[in-house]
Amino acid sequence: MLTREQAKKLTEKLLSYSGFPECDVRVTSSERAFIRFAANGITTSGFTVAQFVSITSTRDGKSGSTTVDEFDYRALREAVRLTEKLATISPPDPEAMPSLEPQKYPAIENYPETTAIARNRVMIPQIRAIVEAAKSKSLIAAGFFERTAETSAIANKRGNFGYGRIANAGLSATVRNSAGASSGWASQPAVRIEEIDGAEIAKIAIDKCLRWNGPKRLDPGKYTVVLEPTAVSDLVTPFIFTHLLARAAEEGRSFFSKKGGGTSIGEKLFPEFISLRTDPFHRLYSALPWQRPLFQNGNSAEMPAERIPWIENGVLKNFFYDRYWAGKAGKPVTPLPSHLVLEGGEKELPELIASVERGLLVTHFFYIRPVNPQTAQATGLTRDGLFLIENGKITAPVVNFRFNESR
């Protein structure tokens, strides 16, 4: 894992090899510890250390890029030369943007050492809790526990430099009966690995598995749905990447495009209690001090991390703009909407279920894909726990199905 001083020295050496007017580099080093379990036992335990450098050289709008995982100076010099050779035979990018001038990156770090150095001694007890709970019910557990730590540095020939480090962990489990006819799933991501509770994950997954026994088939139709938090995330993530792109909206290709021209910016399109923002400073996230725009257009363009409202009290506030389209539209650049915080109503899950006369409770989705960006239509599959709600109560498990949903 590279320190700030080591990363600074390495990026300076890399840039000294460049003969092009523009050269952007990213240096990343990482550690990953993981345990995979299945059939109520550990199947794989691994620890990996990785490092790589990404290099992009640009001249006259023509760019060449490569990635190398050798850090000796000869390999790095050859990598820079390779990017310059690739640039000479590449067509010019009409939307290429120059390298960033020096940026002021915020002091942001949420890097708990407990996560960054965790190994089997920390991870195995949580897995044991899941496996033993499953065995006590004559069920079979499988899942994955992983923690990662990463340092990253960016630099270019115009004097921009940034350094950051992140750490994350996550544990997921699927519990099935011996016949494989019923399954339940639960997971918990966390920046602080000590907050992960294997016993609680087991309790949720086992409960869903036991309840999702002998599911009934429902006829195709329209159903009111109650989404658990993971299911909400499953839907929101592809939605924002598909529909909040400024260029698509302004060119008439988005759900937020208006017929005849214009967009829906500033309009109230969602319930007032809905707000969605980027917040890399939130305690639940471990974030680098920069965020990347949607498109790079050749050169690296890591903008300083900031809070950005996308939807505020139901009102569409912002699109995300890459540097080229922002300049063309006369708008500020907005980075990719990572590290999202969604605020909604105050009702708990039982209250939501109690409000439904006839509908479905969805644990999470799988393989969601956009169908029609102009109507926000998407398709996907339910997974590992789908239940019928009747008169405010869960009455029966339901066979998983494919859904199509639009505005």
C-alpha positions, 0 to 999 in steps of 0.5 A: 500500500503506497503512502502519499509520499511514495505515490508522489515520488512515483507519479513524478517519475512517471511524468518525467518520462513523458514527451507529450504535452499532456500526460495523466497517470493514476497509481493504485495499490490495494489489498483484498481479503475474502472468504467464500463459504458454501454447503455450510463450510468454508470453500475458499480463503484468499488474500491478494495484493495488487498494484497498477498504473494507468497512463494516458498520453495526449497530443493534438486531441489524439490519445493513447492509454495503457495499464501496467502492474510493474513499478520498476522504472524501466517498465514504467518508461516503456509504458509511457512510450507505448501510450505515445506510440498508440496516440500517434496512430489513434484518430483525434477525438473531437470532444477531447478536453485538456488535462485538469489544472491543479485542483483543491481536493477536500480533506476527506478520509473515512479509513478505519484501520480495523477494516483495512487490516482485517483477516480471517480472525475477524471474518470467520466468527461472523461466518460461523454464526451464519453456518451454525444458525443454518445447520440448527434449522437443517438448512444450507448456507452459502455466501461471501465475506470480503474486505478491501483497502486501497490507496490511489493517486492521480497526477498530470503534467499541469501540476494536478495531484491528489491522493486518497485511501478507502476501506470497505467490507461486506458480508452476504449470505444465501440460505436454502433448504436441502431440496433447493426449493426455497431460498432466503438472502441477506447482506450487510455492507459496512465501512467498519467491519466490526459493525457487520453482524453475521447472526443478524444476517443469518436470522434474516436469510433463514426467516426468508428461506423458511417462509418462502417454502412452496411458493404460489404462482401469480398471474401476470398483472399490475401489483402494488409493491413494497421494496426492501432497502436492497431492492430500492438500491437495485432500482435506483442505481441503474435509473440514475445512470440511464436517465440523469445524463445531461446530454441524453436529456438535452438531446431528447433521448431521456425520460427527463426530456420534454417533447418539443425540446427542453428538460424537466429540470426544476420540475416536481416529478417525485413525492415531496419526501423524496431527495437523492444526493451524492454525499462522499462525506457521509459516515457510511461511505469510504470515499476518495477526495475526488469523483470522476465525471461521466466521461473522461474524453481522453484525459483524466478529470477527477473533480473534487468530491462534493455534495450534489443534490439530484432530486430535492423534495421531489424536484429534479435539481441536476443532471450530470455533465461531462467536461465536454458537454458542460462546456457546450451547454454552459453548465458546471461539470458534475461528477458521477453520482456515486456515494448516493444518499436517498431520503424518503418517507418515515414509515417503517417496513411493517407500516408499508406492508400494512398499507397494502390491500393486495401486492408484493414484498420484494427482497431484491432484484437481479439483472435489471436492464433499461428497455426504453429510456424515454419512458424509464421502462426497465425489466428485471427479475425478483430473487430470494424472497418474494411474498404476497401481501393481502389486507396488510399482511404477508400471506404466501410466498410467490414464485419469482418472475420477470417484471416490466415497469415504466413511468 
